[in-house]
Every structure is written in structure tokens, then in C-alpha cells.
Amino acid sequence: MRTTPTPAGAARAWDGSYKDYRTPRTLRVAPDSATRLLRTAQASRCTACGNRIEWYCRPGDRTVPLHPRELSAAAVPASQHWHVSNGLAHPAGDGSPWCRVRHHAICPATVSEAPPGLLGRLHRALAINTRRLTDTGTLPNATTPAPPPAPERSEPSRPVVQFLYTRYLAPAPLPQILCVAQTRARHRCPHPVLGPDTLPGVWTLQPLYPHAADAQAALTDDLNVAVYDLTRLPYSEQLRWRAQRCTTHAATPAAADIALAGWEPFSPHTHSTHVHHDLPPATHVKEGRPQQ
């Protein structure tokens, strides 16, 4: 009995392999990299359309979601070119025949009309995948119910922390702020930044607008905010908090980060829901001795 082989598609060779397959690049952290984040650890999905994205750092402590594939630079408008250099994403081309694009430029949930050319084909492909995720019930926004309102807590869920003379909004309660370094098992470090062997800060009431002319009167007019102050700690400790690392990984700076530090620059207007005018109870306050 003679069998007829199944012909391969136009995109595949006779053995079934892809014709335009490119050897993946070696994953490494450059010695002069401005960020030590491993790129494979930053893969995520868009919360609006459910498609895959990759988070990259930008100069200035900002992040940008990029499409996970490299595209031909000749088929993408110059205004949409992005490239990655030393772990940072830059909104311009680097002279190579390949470029990256921002996910928001082709996201089917935010872009109603498909752009022309290659970006339009990507937009339609992502829209089809979004429809498939919606029909199967695996789209995050379609399956994840809205969380119930958080009950009243004595300690802020996202406290305001001050170090290096700057206020930041913490990503979680103080005991739950975890280290962002990667362990040898390629998992996130489970140790908290505020460990039992670390120097604690001090809860203080500070003016909500410290640079206002009536900053002293603000304390009496209930225009204050509870701040976990770390400015009295040594400079090295404040740098460790800024990097969001435990004491073990703070001593090993060569270890890569597996997640971004969750600090957000505090703004009284943007983060008004996280402003607390009273100090936590005494049982939750860690009184630290001022460092000379």
C-alpha cells in the first residue's frame, strides 16, 4: 500500500519546521544594564484584551507594555518604533531591521479601528484571540468578579512611606512588602523587606502638603497624613527599601530582580483614598530609635 505524504504549508518546510524560524537570543543581564530585571520574568497579559505583553522599564522609573514579537521596521511607521537597549525600552528605532511596538497601539480593547498595514493585521489577530478568550470564559475581565469592598482596617492597606526625602505609596501593608529579587530556584524571594532583624521606621503625622505656606496650620486643620518615616535610618537602609530587597539580597546586588518595585510616588490628589489622618494603634506602631 502506497501512502501519499501530506504537503507542508507555505510557512513550513518539508519536515514541518518553520521556514522563517530565528534562533532565540541568549538571556543574560548586561553588566552595564540600568535595570537587572530578567525579561522572561516580566511576561504578562493585558487586563483589557487578554493578549500577551512584555513589561519593560523606561528611563525615569516608568514602564511600558510592548508586543512580545519583533516586527519588520520597514512595515511599521517610524512613530511607532521601539527598541530595547541595556534592559530599557526607548521610543525610537535603533537602526536595525527589527523593532518593537507598544501594545496600546494595536490593543483591540482600546483601538477601535485597525491601523493600516502590518499593525492592522496584528490588531485583527489580537481581536480574534480576544473574542476566543471571551467565548471560552478565560478573559480576565470576563471571569474575575469585582472584589468585595475591603473592611475597615486599623493599619493602612497601602501606607505612605517616606525615604530619601520622598514620599511613596507602598504596594502592600508593611509586613507584606516582599523582596523582588530572584532566588536560585528562579522564584521570587519570599522574605519581607521589613524583617525582624531590620531597623524599623517611625509612624508620624506630617502635613499633607509639606511645601504649602500654611504647613504648620495644616496639622490643626486635619490636613495631615500618617507617614511611615524612614529618613532617620542610615542611607544604605533607605536604598535597600527603595530597591525593595531583603537584607540577604541587599548584600548580593548581582542577583537579578524578578519583579518591579511597587513604589508609586505619592500624590495627595491621585491617592486620596489612601490618605489616613490618624496614626495606627500602638500595637501596630513600630517605634524606632532615631539614628544619629
N, C-alpha and C positions, 0 to 999 in steps of 0.2 A: 504494500500500500504506500503510495507516494503522497506526502503532505506538502502543502504549499505554505511557505513561511509568510507570516503576517508582515506586510510592508511597514517600515518605520515612518513616523510622521516627518513633516518638513523640519521640525525643530530638533529632531533626534537623529543620531547616526544609526548605522545598521545594527549595532549592538545595543541600542536603546539608550545610550548616553546622550546628553545634551551637546549640541554642536558648539554653542557659544559659552560653554562652561568655563569659568575662570577660577583658578586656584585661589582658595581663600587666603587672606592675608594673615600673617602670624600675629597673634595677640601678644602685645608687650606694652610696658609702660616706659615711655621715653625718659631718660634721666633729666632732661630739661623741661618736662611737661609741667604746665601750670596747674593741672589737676591730676590726681592719682586715681581717678575713677576708671575702672575697667569697663570697657564699652559693652561687653556682653552682659554685664550685671545691670544695665540700665534699660533693657528691653521692656516695653510696657504696651498697653493698648489704650487707644483714645477712648475716653469716657463718653464721647458723643456718638461716634460711629462704630466703635469696637474694633477697628483695624489696628494693626501692629505699628508701633512707633519706636523711636530710639531717642532718649533724652541726652542732650549734650549741653555742656556748660558754655556760656558765652563770656567774653571779657566783661568784668563788672559784676560778678556773682549772680548772673542771670542764666536761665536755662531755656532751651528751645527744643521742641519736638521735631525731629527730622524723619522723612520717609526712610525706611530701612534699606532701600536699594539705591545703588549708584545709577545715575542716568547719563545718557549722552549729552554733553554740554552743548553740542550743536543743535539739539532738538528742544532745548529748554531756553526760554527768554533769559537774557543776561540779568534782568532784575530779579529773577528767581534763583540765581545760582548761590549755592552754599558750599563751603568746603571745610574740612576738619584738619587742623594743624596743631600738633602737640597737645591733643586732647580737648581743644577748644574749637567751637564752631564759629565761622566767620561768614557774614552775609555778602560774599563776593566769590568770584572764581579764582582758582589758583593757577590757571594756565594749562591744566591738564585736560584731556578729552572727556573726563568724567566729572560730574558734580552731584551734589545732593540738593533736595528741595525741602522746604518746610511743609510739614503735614497740613497745616491750616490752609495752604494754597490749593490742596486737592481734597480736603476733607468733605465728603458728601453731606455731612450734617450742617456745615457752615457755608459751603459754596453751593448755591442753588443751580447756577448754570455752569456747565462743563467748559473749561477753558479750551482754546484750540490746540491742535497738535498732540504731542505726546502726553502733556499734562491732562488733556481731555480724556484720552484713553485710560489713563490711570484713575481719573476721577470716576469714570463709568465702572471700572473694575472694582474699585473700592465700594461704590454704591451697590453693586450686585452682592458683594460679600456682606455689606451691612444688612441688605434685605434677607439674605440667607440666615444671618445671626438673629434677626428679628423673628423670622418664621420658626426657627428652631428653639426660640426662647433663651438663647445664650448671650444676647446683648446685655451688657451690664446694666444700662438704664432701664431695660425692659423687665429684668428678672429681679433686680435688687430693690426691695421695698425701701421706702424712706425710713431712716432710723427714727425711733421714737424720741421725743424731747428728753434731753438729759435732765435727771433730777438735780435738785439743788445740792451743791456740794460745798463743804466747808473750805476746801482747798481749790484754787483755780485749776480748771482743766487745761488751760494754756496760759501759764503765768507769764508775766512780763519780767524778763531777766536783763540785768544791766552788767555789762563787762566791757572793758576797753573804752569806757566813757560813752557807750552807745547802748540804747535800749533795743531789745529784740523780743519778739513773741515766740515763746517756746513751742515746739511741736507737740508736746505731751506734758502731763504733770511731771514735776521734778524727779520723783523716783523712777519714772518710766521713760526717761530720755536715754535711749540706748546708744552705745558706741556704733559708729558707722564703718569701722574697719572690717576687713575680711580676714577670717581665720584660715588656718592651713587646710581645713576641710572645705574651704570655699563657701562658707556660710557666714552670715552676719554675726558679729560678736554679740553675745547675749548680756554682757556686763553693762551696767548703767554708768553714766558719766558721773553722777553723784554717788560715789561708792562709800562704804563705811570707813575707809581709810583716807578719804579726801577732806580737804578743808572746806567747811560749809560757808555759805554766804549768810546775809542778814536780811530779814524782811524789814522794809522801811516804807513809810509813806512819803511820796515825793510829789511835787506839783505836776499836774497833767501836762501843762505847757511850761517847761522849765525856763524857756527863753522869753516868756512874756514879761511885761513891765510889772505886773502885779503878781509875781510868782509867790511872794510871801502871803499875800491875801488869798491866794488860791487854796491854801491849806485850810483856811477857815470857811471858805465858800463851798466846800465839798467838791472842789475841782482838783482832787488828788487821785493818785493811783498807787496800788500796792505793788512794790517792785522788789524782786529778789536781787539784792545788790551784791555783786562780786568784785567791785572795784577795789576793795581793801585787800584782796588776795594778791599773791605775787603775780608778776607779769606772765610767767610761764604757765601758771594755773589758768589765767584768763585766756591764753592762747589755746590751752587744751579744751576749754569749754567752747571756744569759737570753732575749733576743728571737730567738736563733738566726738571725743575719743576718751576711752577709759584710761586709767593710769598705766596699764600694761602696754597698750598700743601707742600711747603718747611717747613712751620711751623707744618705740620702734617706728620711726617716721617712714621707713622704706616700705612698710606694709600698705597695700593699696586699699582704697575705700570701695565698699560695695554699694553704698547709697549716698545720696546727697545730704549734707547737713540741713536740718529742718528749721533753722533760724530764719525768721522774717523780720526785717526792720520794722519796728513798732511805729504805728501811726495812730494817733487818737481818733481820727475820723474813720479810717478804714477798719480798725479793730476795736470799735466802740463797744461791741458785745463782750469783749474780754477785759474791759476795764473794771477793776474791783476797787471800791473806795475804802474797804476795811481790811485790816490785816487778818491773816488766818488765825485760828485759835492757837493758844500757847502750845497745845500738844502737837501742832503741825509745824511750828516755827523752829527753825534751827538757828540758834543764836551763835554766831561766830565771833571769835575774838579778833579785834582789828589787828591787822598786820602792820607793823611799823616799817 
